[in-house]
Amino acid sequence: MAESVDRVARLGAALRDLGIDDGDRVAIYGLNSDRYHEALLAIPWAGAVLNPVNTRWSPQEIAYSLVDCQSDTLIVDEHFVDLVPALRAQAPTSAR
């Protein structure tokens, strides 16, 4: 438990160091894993608002969600990194 809390706190601090401010919207696009769990908790720890992305959505649906929710940042796991250029083209406000 203590290790998990430490990892969440460090990720939350890293998000703040990257410029995530209170109320910023951060989307997560990843498979269920320990890293997803850490991000799920670290985003609110950093004061940001969580926008989970459904892995079954098409790139167009994901882009719509990013724009509609005004997500400033997108955390992507390695399984979906190839979709990032298409998402950036369709949701340029989520460029961080």
HELIX and SHEET records of a PDB file:
HELIX    1   1 ALA A    2  ASP A   17  1                                  16    
HELIX    2   2 ASP A   34  TRP A   45  1                                  12    
HELIX    3   3 PRO A   59  ASP A   68  1                                  10    
HELIX    4   4 GLU A   78  LEU A   83  5                                   6    
HELIX    5   5 VAL A   84  GLN A   90  1                                   7    
HELIX    6   6 PRO A   92  SER A   94  5                                   3    
SHEET    1   A 3 VAL A  49  PRO A  52  0                                        
SHEET    2   A 3 ARG A  25  TYR A  29  1                                        
SHEET    3   A 3 THR A  73  VAL A  76  1                                        
END                                                                             
